[in-house]
Amino acid sequence: MQLNYSFIIPVYNRPEEIRELLQSMQELEFPASFEIVIIEDGSTLSSEEVIKDFQKKLQISYYFKPNSGPGDSRNFGMEKAAGNYFLILDSDVLLPPNYLHEVHSYLSQHYTDCFGGPDAAHPEFSNLQKAINYAMTSFLTTGGIRGRKKAVGKFQPRSFNMGLSKKAFEASGGFGEIHPGEDPDLSLRLEKLGFETRLIPNAVVFHKRRIDWEKFYVQVRKFGMVRPVLNLWHPGSGKITYWFPSFFILGLTAALILLLLGIPFFFLCYLLYFLIIGTDAAVKNNSFDIGLAAIVATFIQFYGYGTGFLKAIWKIKFLKLKPQIAFPKLFFNDARQNKTA
């Protein structure tokens, strides 16, 4: 099958991010043509003028629609796209020149209807961005679940760097209304439909992520709240590893209590762990400042995810609340679905 690629990129109030992404796409080393579909998701800060600067250099289709969330916007873009294989990106990524070559080379030899790729920090990113990137991708913090190792079992692609065939999109209906969590939800539904998902280790993107501690905390806390919802929707998908951040925070709390009671051993174990994190991040980034910031990022990640996870377990498992009632801010009202309801 000849693969014709359409990049699908939703954007919300981030025209300068789109400019930087399109600049990187101009440098893609790929002999065939490809389409770029940009979906403006009800933004008040439009990217239209930015896109005009690139329309003579890149094949871009641009659509404006009412705000309904990134998942629905990706579905909208895939419905409009001309290609038969969709490459889904967040607006806050940059592509290295070899990205599309790596994707095409892999799919030509090991075709899969859905793939995900890793993310990394660009050398020009800020120290804060690099520290957050470390916390999100390091084996010492997340076990490499975001694509930093090859043997990850049934890989669940993430929508900042994801490929999906038109066939798989049409069979699954695309992304759901939850956000975040729409990407693992889609991966689990694809698995039930018999589609395979894989990691393409060399299809790396540079991911800017959140640019301050508060935004990062809000993001990871939402990640924690979403996971019990997905476990509810997809019985059998839960893993003990999803509990680790919660266990970590509960253990740290117990270690602090024991420290006050004159038993320092367990607290010292936590200090040793954070020392290892800081040293590893500092060495890998050649920066003492990034090492210190990585310690902060790791704590925020575990605390935000862990407490969000426990909150969702309490509301869904014990209070028996429906996810949409327990966490209404995690759901977008899909205007198109409402019209057909």
LINHURA-V783104 format. One record per residue. SS is DSSP state (2 for helix, 1 for strand, 0 for the rest). OMEGA is omega in radians with two decimals (NA if undefined). BURIAL is 1 if it has 24 or more other C-alpha atoms within 12 Angstrom, else 0. Layout:
# LINHURA-V783104
SS,OMEGA,BURIAL
SS,OMEGA,BURIAL
This chain:
# LINHURA-V783104
0,3.07,0
0,-3.10,0
0,3.06,1
0,-2.94,1
1,2.99,1
1,3.01,1
1,-3.13,1
1,-3.02,1
1,3.00,1
1,3.13,1
1,3.12,1
0,3.07,1
0,-3.12,0
0,-3.10,1
2,-3.12,1
2,3.04,0
2,3.10,1
2,3.12,1
2,-3.10,1
2,3.11,1
2,3.14,1
2,3.06,1
2,3.11,1
2,-3.13,1
2,3.04,1
0,-3.07,1
0,-3.12,0
0,-3.12,1
0,-3.08,0
0,-3.00,0
0,-3.08,0
0,3.12,0
0,3.08,0
0,-3.10,1
1,3.04,1
1,3.13,1
1,-3.13,1
1,-3.10,1
1,3.09,1
1,-2.97,1
1,3.09,1
0,-3.09,0
0,2.94,1
0,3.07,0
0,-2.94,0
0,3.05,1
0,-3.00,1
2,-3.12,1
2,3.08,0
2,-3.09,0
2,3.12,1
2,-3.14,0
0,-3.05,0
0,-3.00,1
0,3.06,0
0,-3.08,0
0,-3.11,0
0,3.10,1
0,-3.01,1
1,2.95,1
1,-3.05,1
1,-3.13,1
1,3.02,1
1,-3.14,1
1,3.06,1
0,-3.10,0
0,3.08,1
0,3.07,1
0,-3.07,1
2,-3.12,1
2,3.13,1
2,3.11,1
2,3.07,1
2,3.10,1
2,3.11,1
2,-3.13,1
2,3.14,1
2,3.07,1
2,-3.11,1
2,-2.99,1
0,-3.14,1
0,-3.07,1
0,3.08,1
0,3.04,1
1,-3.01,1
1,3.09,1
1,-2.97,1
1,-3.12,1
1,2.89,1
0,-3.11,1
0,-3.08,1
0,3.06,1
1,2.98,1
1,-3.13,1
1,2.96,1
0,-3.06,1
0,-3.06,1
0,-3.00,0
2,-3.05,1
2,3.06,1
2,-3.14,1
2,3.13,1
2,-3.08,1
2,3.14,1
2,-3.14,0
2,-3.08,1
2,3.12,1
2,-3.10,0
2,-3.08,0
0,-3.02,0
0,3.02,1
0,-3.09,1
0,3.11,1
1,3.11,1
1,2.99,1
1,3.10,1
0,-3.13,1
0,2.98,1
1,-3.09,1
1,3.10,1
0,3.07,1
0,3.13,1
0,-3.11,0
0,3.11,0
0,3.12,1
0,3.09,0
2,3.12,1
2,3.12,1
2,3.13,1
2,3.12,1
2,3.11,1
2,3.09,1
2,3.11,1
2,-3.11,1
2,-3.08,1
2,-2.99,1
2,-3.04,1
0,3.05,1
2,-3.11,0
2,-3.09,1
2,-3.09,1
2,3.14,1
0,3.10,0
0,-3.06,1
0,-3.12,1
0,3.00,1
0,-3.12,1
0,3.02,1
0,-3.02,0
0,-3.08,0
0,-3.08,0
0,-3.14,0
0,3.11,0
0,-3.01,1
0,3.08,1
0,-3.12,1
0,3.09,1
0,-2.94,1
0,2.99,1
0,-3.10,1
1,-2.95,1
1,3.04,1
1,-3.10,1
1,3.10,1
1,3.09,1
2,3.12,1
2,-3.14,1
2,3.11,1
2,-3.10,1
2,-3.13,0
2,-3.05,0
2,-3.03,1
0,3.06,1
0,-3.03,1
0,3.07,1
0,-3.00,1
0,-3.13,1
1,3.07,1
0,-0.05,1
0,3.14,1
0,-3.12,1
2,-3.10,1
2,3.05,1
2,3.06,1
2,3.11,1
2,3.14,1
2,-3.12,1
2,3.08,1
2,3.09,1
2,3.11,1
2,3.12,1
2,3.14,0
0,3.09,0
0,3.10,0
0,3.14,1
0,3.03,1
1,-3.10,1
1,3.00,1
1,2.95,1
0,-2.98,1
0,-3.06,1
0,3.11,1
0,-3.02,1
0,2.97,1
1,3.02,1
1,-2.99,1
1,-3.07,1
0,3.14,1
0,3.13,1
0,-3.00,1
0,3.01,0
0,-3.03,0
2,-3.09,1
2,3.13,0
2,3.11,0
2,3.12,1
2,3.14,1
2,-3.12,1
2,-3.07,1
2,3.08,1
2,3.08,1
2,3.08,1
2,3.13,1
2,-3.13,1
2,-3.07,1
2,-2.99,1
2,3.08,1
2,3.06,1
2,3.13,1
2,3.10,1
2,3.10,1
2,-3.12,0
2,-3.05,1
0,-3.12,0
0,-3.13,0
0,-3.11,0
0,-3.12,1
0,3.11,0
0,3.12,0
2,-3.12,0
2,3.12,0
2,3.13,1
2,-2.99,1
2,3.12,1
2,3.11,1
2,3.08,1
2,-3.12,0
2,-3.11,1
2,3.09,1
2,3.11,0
2,3.10,0
2,3.09,1
2,3.11,0
2,3.13,0
2,3.10,1
2,3.11,0
2,3.12,0
2,3.09,0
2,3.12,0
2,3.12,0
0,3.09,0
0,3.11,0
0,-2.99,0
0,-2.94,0
2,-3.03,0
2,3.08,0
2,3.10,1
2,3.06,0
2,3.09,0
2,3.10,1
2,3.11,0
2,3.12,0
2,-3.13,0
2,3.06,1
2,3.09,0
2,3.11,0
2,-3.10,1
2,-3.14,1
2,-3.13,1
2,3.14,1
2,3.14,1
2,-3.13,1
2,-3.09,0
2,-3.14,0
2,3.13,1
0,-3.07,0
0,3.06,0
2,-3.13,0
2,3.12,0
2,3.08,1
2,3.11,1
2,-3.13,1
2,3.12,1
2,3.07,1
2,3.12,1
2,-3.12,1
2,3.13,1
2,3.11,1
2,3.14,1
2,-3.13,1
2,-3.13,1
2,-3.12,1
2,-3.12,1
2,-3.13,1
2,-3.06,1
2,3.14,1
2,3.07,1
2,3.11,1
2,-3.14,1
2,3.10,1
2,-3.13,1
2,3.08,1
2,-3.13,1
2,-3.06,0
2,-3.04,0
2,-3.06,1
2,-3.03,0
2,3.12,0
0,3.08,0
0,3.10,0
0,3.02,0
0,-3.08,0
2,-3.12,1
2,3.10,0
2,-3.10,0
2,-3.05,1
0,-3.08,1
2,-3.11,0
2,3.09,0
2,-3.04,1
1,3.03,1
0,3.01,1
0,-3.11,1
0,-3.07,1
2,-3.10,0
2,3.09,0
2,-3.13,0
2,-3.12,0
2,-3.08,0
2,-3.08,0
0,NA,0
